[in-house]
Amino acid sequence: MEQNIAAWMIAGGPRIEIPSIERNRANLRAFRERQREDHVGLIDRLRGIVRPATTEVDLVCCVA
């Protein structure tokens, strides 16, 4: 048997992709990429904890 055919058979033969499976893969890739973009790093979280909270001035109730 020819080596290329044997390698093709060992690798699984023809691969027929169902469109729904390909869409699921694309959606999963996009979801994971979005999670990476939204991820807040450890340093940023620590800065948020250590940073003093700013108090907002209520301009309606200020003494004139």
C-alpha positions in Angstrom: 0.0 0.0 0.0 1.2 3.5 -0.8 2.5 5.5 2.2 0.3 8.5 1.5 -2.9 6.4 1.4 -1.9 4.6 4.6 -1.2 7.9 6.4 -4.5 9.3 5.1 -6.3 6.2 6.5 -4.5 6.4 9.9 -5.4 10.1 10.1 -9.1 9.3 9.8 -9.9 9.4 6.1 -12.1 12.0 4.6 -13.3 14.7 7.0 -16.8 15.9 6.2 -17.6 19.0 8.2 -21.2 19.6 9.1 -22.0 23.3 8.9 -23.6 23.4 12.3 -20.4 22.0 13.9 -18.3 24.6 12.1 -20.6 27.3 13.4 -20.3 26.0 16.9 -16.6 26.1 16.7 -16.6 29.6 15.3 -18.9 30.8 18.1 -16.8 29.1 20.7 -13.6 30.8 19.3 -15.3 34.2 19.4 -16.6 33.6 22.9 -13.2 32.7 24.2 -11.6 35.7 22.5 -14.2 37.9 24.1 -13.5 36.5 27.5 -9.8 37.2 27.0 -10.6 40.8 26.1 -12.9 41.2 29.2 -10.4 39.6 31.6 -9.1 42.0 34.3 -5.6 41.3 35.4 -4.4 40.8 39.0 -2.5 44.1 39.1 -5.6 46.0 38.0 -7.8 44.2 40.6 -5.3 45.1 43.3 -5.2 48.7 42.2 -9.0 48.9 42.4 -8.9 47.5 46.0 -6.1 49.8 47.2 -7.4 53.0 45.5 -9.4 55.1 47.8 -13.0 55.5 46.9 -13.9 58.9 45.5 -16.8 60.7 47.1 -19.3 62.4 44.8 -20.4 65.9 45.7 -24.2 66.2 45.8 -24.7 69.7 44.3 -28.4 69.7 45.0 -27.9 69.6 48.8 -24.9 71.9 49.2 -25.1 74.9 51.5 -25.1 78.1 49.5 
